[in-house]
Amino acid sequence: QKFGNEILVNPGAGFDERAYGWLDDAARAGGSEDAMMLLGTLHADGEHAQRDPELAVSWFKRAAEDSRDAELVNSVAWILVVAEDRALRDATAGLALMDRLMNGDARAAANPAYIDTWAAAHAAVGDFENAARLQREALAIAEAEEAERGEAPAYLPVLREHLELFEGGGTVSEDVP
């Protein structure tokens, strides 16, 4: 992982206290969303840092809080609403992130993957009616892509599986981050 000109995490190289300090400084001083995400992941996984789900969630939320990066916001919301590790979940915050993203970014609002996350967030807070409605919307967009391209998007079966879950009052759960 590279931040500016400094390599903080080099696959195959050791990750030490000094590297953690650089990463922490980048997250705090520079407001680096990438550094915040990496710190969140380190504390969520307990690799190269003490496992601390509360701190991990805090870093994830800080990364997405004011971000204009739809992919980052979607990733954080996904973690907050589907994490198998319940200590990493904050469905209300995940839904708030997706509401802000989907109501403020027309391109994101037309992306089936982001709509899927939004639907999962609704399901995670118990709003299965809206979860299923949104998932049907994601499916319609993906099926239109299929008709246009002549082949199904790879994620189409997942969208269908999630719709079935939401219609049955279920939620999505994954080993994330």
Disulfide bonds with the S-S distance in Angstrom:
none
